[in-house]
Amino acid sequence: MSDPIQTISTLLNKISSQADVEESAEWYLRSYLVDYKRTLLRKWSSQEIEFATGALMRFCAQSLDTDGPLYRECAEIAEEGTKMGVELKAAGR
């Protein structure tokens, strides 16, 4: 299993120059990724991770080319985040 926190950091670095263009897809994506990373680091509850994963993927589905590499990277991050949520749920959180 890959580390979604590290994967998010890598993707944030990758899109950093494009994310400076206000209101671009990358600009919004940066915000979603930062929020998602915070959620995964907190590990408060499986439900919080589930909601954050849903928000990230809704944004990606609506704003990114679903056949593009950026969407695929987000989907991989969401999949790994979902696994973290499942682990928390199994632990009763």
JOGI-V459398 format. One record per residue. N is the residue number from 1. RES is the residue in one letter. PSI is psi in degrees with one decimal (none if undefined). OMEGA is omega as a letter, one per 20 degrees, with the letter a starting at -180 (* if undefined). Layout:
# JOGI-V459398
n=N res=RES psi=PSI omega=OMEGA
n=N res=RES psi=PSI omega=OMEGA
This chain:
# JOGI-V459398
n=1 res=M psi=132.3 omega=r
n=2 res=S psi=160.7 omega=a
n=3 res=D psi=111.7 omega=a
n=4 res=P psi=-29.2 omega=r
n=5 res=I psi=-47.4 omega=r
n=6 res=Q psi=-39.7 omega=r
n=7 res=T psi=-39.7 omega=r
n=8 res=I psi=-45.7 omega=r
n=9 res=S psi=-42.6 omega=r
n=10 res=T psi=-44.6 omega=r
n=11 res=L psi=-38.8 omega=r
n=12 res=L psi=-42.2 omega=r
n=13 res=N psi=-39.8 omega=a
n=14 res=K psi=-39.5 omega=a
n=15 res=I psi=3.9 omega=a
n=16 res=S psi=-42.7 omega=a
n=17 res=S psi=-37.6 omega=r
n=18 res=Q psi=-26.6 omega=a
n=19 res=A psi=-9.7 omega=r
n=20 res=D psi=-12.1 omega=r
n=21 res=V psi=107.0 omega=a
n=22 res=E psi=134.1 omega=r
n=23 res=E psi=13.1 omega=r
n=24 res=S psi=164.5 omega=r
n=25 res=A psi=-38.7 omega=a
n=26 res=E psi=-33.6 omega=r
n=27 res=W psi=-47.5 omega=r
n=28 res=Y psi=-41.4 omega=a
n=29 res=L psi=-40.6 omega=r
n=30 res=R psi=-45.0 omega=r
n=31 res=S psi=-44.7 omega=r
n=32 res=Y psi=-42.7 omega=a
n=33 res=L psi=-40.5 omega=r
n=34 res=V psi=-44.9 omega=r
n=35 res=D psi=-42.5 omega=a
n=36 res=Y psi=-41.7 omega=r
n=37 res=K psi=-43.5 omega=r
n=38 res=R psi=-42.6 omega=r
n=39 res=T psi=-45.3 omega=a
n=40 res=L psi=-35.6 omega=r
n=41 res=L psi=-35.9 omega=a
n=42 res=R psi=-40.9 omega=a
n=43 res=K psi=42.7 omega=a
n=44 res=W psi=-48.3 omega=a
n=45 res=S psi=156.4 omega=r
n=46 res=S psi=-33.4 omega=a
n=47 res=Q psi=-40.3 omega=r
n=48 res=E psi=-43.2 omega=r
n=49 res=I psi=-40.1 omega=r
n=50 res=E psi=-45.7 omega=r
n=51 res=F psi=-43.4 omega=a
n=52 res=A psi=-38.6 omega=r
n=53 res=T psi=-43.8 omega=r
n=54 res=G psi=-42.9 omega=r
n=55 res=A psi=-44.4 omega=r
n=56 res=L psi=-47.1 omega=a
n=57 res=M psi=-31.6 omega=r
n=58 res=R psi=-45.8 omega=r
n=59 res=F psi=-47.8 omega=a
n=60 res=C psi=-41.6 omega=a
n=61 res=A psi=-33.6 omega=a
n=62 res=Q psi=-26.6 omega=a
n=63 res=S psi=-14.6 omega=a
n=64 res=L psi=157.4 omega=r
n=65 res=D psi=115.1 omega=a
n=66 res=T psi=-11.5 omega=r
n=67 res=D psi=-0.4 omega=a
n=68 res=G psi=164.4 omega=a
n=69 res=P psi=-33.8 omega=a
n=70 res=L psi=-41.8 omega=r
n=71 res=Y psi=-44.1 omega=a
n=72 res=R psi=-40.8 omega=r
n=73 res=E psi=-41.2 omega=r
n=74 res=C psi=-40.5 omega=r
n=75 res=A psi=-39.4 omega=r
n=76 res=E psi=-41.0 omega=r
n=77 res=I psi=-45.6 omega=a
n=78 res=A psi=-39.0 omega=r
n=79 res=E psi=-43.2 omega=r
n=80 res=E psi=-37.6 omega=r
n=81 res=G psi=-39.2 omega=r
n=82 res=T psi=-39.8 omega=r
n=83 res=K psi=-38.8 omega=r
n=84 res=M psi=-41.2 omega=r
n=85 res=G psi=-41.3 omega=r
n=86 res=V psi=-40.6 omega=r
n=87 res=E psi=-41.6 omega=r
n=88 res=L psi=-41.1 omega=r
n=89 res=K psi=-41.2 omega=r
n=90 res=A psi=-28.7 omega=r
n=91 res=A psi=3.3 omega=r
n=92 res=G psi=20.5 omega=a
n=93 res=R psi=none omega=*
